[in-house]
Amino acid sequence: MEKVTCEDWDPSDDIKTKEDVIAYLEVALEENDTEFLLVTIGYIARSKGMQQLSRELNLDRKGLYKAFSPEGNPSFTTVVKVLDNLGFRLRIEQKKVS
């Protein structure tokens, strides 16, 4: 039997347009899973370039990687700053009651 090897897939490689970013964020928000949302924001941030983002926000690059990893726990301020830098903002919407 022939061995098959698989490469690790990094979603940040596939995020190229604002539409891609919006699609990833919408899916993450629909899951209602904070960890998944934060990791997704990390993928989006990496697609832009974590070094550039860290310079623009005056934040530590390694700290950003860690904050948006599955083990991370970024502050709300960091999340808002990153989203703002990516061209987004948070907004509150009342959920529909069935």
Backbone as a ProteinNet text record, in pm:
[ID]
protein_1_A
[PRIMARY]
MEKVTCEDWDPSDDIKTKEDVIAYLEVALEENDTEFLLVTIGYIARSKGMQQLSRELNLDRKGLYKAFSPEGNPSFTTVVKVLDNLGFRLRIEQKKVS
[TERTIARY]
84.1	0	89.3	55	131.8	97.6	201.7	179.9	129	31.3	-22.7	14.7	69	102.1	10.9	-22.3	-108.3	-33.4	-50.2	8.2	-92.1	-38.4	-126.9	-192.8	-321.7	-395.3	-406.6	-372	-382.8	-485.5	-602.9	-706.9	-660.1	-559.9	-514.6	-460	-416.2	-367.1	-479.7	-603.3	-717.6	-797.9	-761	-833.6	-763.7	-825	-758.7	-836.6	-968.2	-1050.8	-1134	-1191.9	-1284.5	-1402	-1445.8	-1557.7	-1520.3	-1395	-1347.5	-1349.5	-1302.2	-1298.5	-1440.4	-1532	-1671	-1729.3	-1703.6	-1756.4	-1702	-1571.5	-1512	-1570.4	-1583.6	-1638.6	-1784.5	-1863.5	-2005.1	-2019.7	-1941.8	-1948.6	-1906.7	-1798.2	-1750.2	-1853.7	-1918.8	-2020.1	-2143.1	-2179.4	-2295.4	-2273.4	-2148.1	-2117.1	-2138.6	-2138.9	-2158.9	-2057.5	-1933.1	-1823.8	-1709.6	-1685.6	-1586.9	-1448.1	-1404.5	-1270.5	-1258.8	-1360.9	-1360.3	-1354.9	-1430.1	-1429.1	-1290.1	-1227.6	-1095.8	-990.3	-995.2	-901.1	-924.5	-1050	-1082.8	-1028	-1042.1	-984.7	-833.2	-772.1	-628.7	-592.2	-672.6	-648.2	-656.9	-756.6	-776	-658.3	-614.9	-500.9	-375.2	-353.7	-236.2	-244.5	-365.1	-378.9	-334.8	-350.5	-305.8	-155.3	-105.8	35.5	47.8	82.8	87.5	193	304.7	409.4	359	293.4	238.9	132.6	45.7	-60.8	-2.2	98.3	158	223.1	285.6	345.1	237.1	131.9	25.1	-46.5	-57	-127.7	-33.4	96.1	196.8	179.6	162.6	148.4	256.6	289.6	390.9	340.2	419.4	379.5	358.4	454.2	441.5	319.6	294.7	177.5	47.2	44.9	-74.9	-96.8	11.1	-0.6	-58.4	-3.3	-48.5	-192.8	-225.4	-359.4	-468.6	-440.4	-542.5	-520.8	-445.4	-427.9	-537.6	-555.6	-657.8	-637.6	-513.4	-485.2	-490	-507.8	-502	-625.2	-608.3	-718.1	-695.6	-716.5	-687.7	-785.5	-739.4	-829.6	-934.3	-1043.6	-1148.2	-1092.6	-1007.4	-944.9	-863.2	-787.5	-707.1	-796.5	-903.3	-996.1	-1054	-1097.9	-1157.3	-1053.7	-930.3	-824.6	-794.4	-784.3	-754	-868	-991.4	-1105.6	-1111.5	-1086.6	-1086.5	-979.9	-861.1	-752.2	-786.7	-864.1	-905	-1023.6	-1076.7	-1186.6	-1324.3	-1331.7	-1459.7	-1482.2	-1606.8	-1640.5	-1746.1	-1751.1	-1852.8	-1982.1	-2091.4	-2218.7	-2310.9	-2400.9	-2494	-2624.8	-2676.8	-2804.6	-2887.5	-3012.8	-3099.6	-3126.3	-3113.6	-3139.2	-3288.1	-3322.1	-3462.7	-3509.8	-3623.1	-3681.7	-3785	-3773.3	-3870.4	-3995.3
-117.3	0	124.6	220.6	344	438.7	500.4	596.7	727.3	783.3	913.1	1012.2	1124.2	1227.4	1347	1408.6	1526.6	1644.6	1757	1878.4	1942.3	2012.5	2087.8	2198.3	2215.6	2320.4	2440.5	2555.7	2679	2767.2	2786.2	2867.7	3007.5	3059.3	3195.4	3204.5	3091.1	3090.3	3113.1	3083.4	3094.4	3223	3305.9	3430.5	3540.9	3581.5	3676.8	3807.6	3804.8	3922.4	3958.3	4077.8	4119	4022	3972.8	3877.9	3748.4	3705	3586	3611	3727.2	3762.7	3761.2	3823	3829.1	3689.1	3604.5	3467.8	3391.2	3402	3333.6	3385.4	3517.1	3574.3	3532.8	3534.1	3496.9	3352.3	3262.6	3122.2	3107.8	3175.6	3166.4	3220.2	3329.1	3386.7	3296.8	3232.8	3142.4	3023.5	2982.7	2868.7	2900.7	3030	3072.7	3007	2999.4	2936.8	3037.8	3092.1	3198.5	3156.4	3037.1	2991.1	2983.2	2928.9	2917.9	3056.6	3151	3287.7	3349.7	3334.4	3394.2	3331.5	3199.8	3133.2	3180.4	3198.2	3247.2	3388.2	3474.1	3609	3598.1	3500.8	3477.9	3439	3352.6	3315.4	3438.5	3520.1	3640.5	3735.8	3750.7	3838.3	3787.1	3655	3599	3617.8	3616.1	3635.9	3776.3	3870.8	4008.2	4019.9	3946.1	3952.6	3997.8	3903.9	3933	4037.9	4037.9	4136.5	4277.4	4293.6	4424.8	4467.1	4375.6	4404.6	4445.9	4373.4	4405.9	4544.8	4579.9	4714	4821.6	4800.1	4900.4	4919.9	4813.5	4821	4842.5	4843.8	4857.4	4747.9	4623.8	4507.3	4405.8	4320.4	4217.7	4111.4	4082.2	3984	3845.6	3800.7	3668.5	3663.9	3774.5	3782.6	3771.7	3831.6	3821.4	3677.4	3611.7	3470.9	3388.2	3408.8	3331.4	3366.6	3494.9	3539.2	3477.2	3459.8	3408.2	3261.8	3190.7	3046.8	2976.9	2846.2	2774.4	2786.5	2807.3	2820.7	2966	3058.1	3200	3252.3	3371.9	3438.4	3589.3	3644.6	3787	3873.3	3990.2	4083.1	4132	4179.9	4234.2	4351.5	4430.6	4544.9	4500.2	4392.1	4341	4293.4	4222.3	4174.6	4293	4395.1	4512.9	4584.4	4598.1	4664.2	4588.4	4456.9	4376.2	4386	4369.6	4380.6	4518.7	4622.8	4758.6	4772.5	4720.8	4728.7	4653.4	4546.5	4467.9	4531.3	4640	4710.9	4670.5	4616.5	4570.9	4629	4623.8	4664.7	4570.1	4562.2	4478.7	4557.3	4487.2	4552.4	4451.7	4501.8	4417.5	4411.6	4290.5	4269	4173.7	4208.6	4122.1	3994.5	3878.7	3755.1	3731.5	3657.7	3628	3520.4	3543.4	3446.7	3366.3	3233.7	3150.1	3124.1
0	0	0	-81.5	-93.1	21.2	79.6	186.5	129.2	196	157.9	266.8	226.3	324	303.3	412.4	408.1	468.4	407.3	461.7	556.5	656.7	745.4	665.2	688.5	618.5	710.7	660.6	737	666.8	729.5	666.3	627.9	697.3	664.4	522.8	467.6	329.2	228.7	268.5	177.2	194.3	289.8	314.3	236.7	127	38.1	19.4	36.5	9.5	132.2	130.7	238.3	246.5	130.9	129	201.1	182.3	253.8	404.6	444.8	587.2	644.2	573.7	619.8	632.3	533.7	536.8	657.6	682.2	797.3	928.1	940.9	1064.4	1084.8	979.1	992.2	1038.4	980.3	1021.1	1167.2	1204.6	1342.8	1440.6	1405.9	1494	1504.8	1396.2	1398.6	1491.5	1508.5	1595.3	1743.1	1777.5	1915.8	2010.1	1961.6	2035.2	2041.8	2159.2	2175.9	2129	2168	2128.7	1976.6	1911.7	1765.6	1701.2	1755.9	1702.7	1716	1831.7	1853	1762.6	1745.3	1655	1511.5	1474.5	1340.3	1319.5	1419.1	1409.7	1392.8	1459.6	1444	1301.4	1240	1099.5	1009.6	1035.6	954.9	974.4	1098.6	1127.6	1057.8	1060.1	992.3	841.4	786.7	641.8	601.7	693	667	687.9	784.3	819.9	964.8	1050.6	1193.7	1226.4	1152.9	1180.4	1150.2	1036.4	999.6	1100.4	1135.5	1231.9	1366.8	1412	1542.3	1540	1428.1	1416.7	1418.6	1340.7	1331.1	1463.8	1543.2	1671.3	1789.3	1760.1	1865	1971.7	1922.9	2009.8	1973.7	2066.7	2045.8	1948.2	1845	1743	1804.7	1885.2	1948.1	2039.2	2107.5	2194.4	2116.9	1997.7	1912.9	1867.4	1823.8	1783.9	1898	2017.1	2133.2	2169.9	2167.8	2207.8	2121.8	1992.8	1902	1865.6	1949.3	1932.9	2013.6	1995	2073.2	2224.6	2267.7	2411.4	2457	2364.5	2395.7	2467	2519.6	2587.7	2576.8	2455.2	2437.6	2516.4	2552.5	2619.8	2519.1	2571.9	2485.9	2405.7	2468.5	2401.6	2281.3	2297.2	2186	2072.2	2105.5	2002.3	1925.1	1996.7	1932.8	1845.7	1895.2	1818.1	1688.9	1698.9	1579.9	1479.6	1525.8	1434.6	1369.3	1447.4	1393.1	1284.5	1312.5	1215.5	1087.2	1100.5	984.3	910.8	966.4	901.6	949.9	1071.5	1125.6	1264.1	1309.3	1444.8	1498.2	1627.8	1692.1	1704.5	1700.1	1724	1790.6	1870.2	1944.8	1868.7	1861.5	1792.4	1877.9	1894.6	1973.9	1895.8	1963.4	1891.6	1879.4	1777.1	1749	1842.6	1904.5	1996.5	1920.7	1933.6	1860.5	1938.7
[MASK]
++++++++++++++++++++++++++++++++++++++++++++++++++++++++++++++++++++++++++++++++++++++++++++++++++

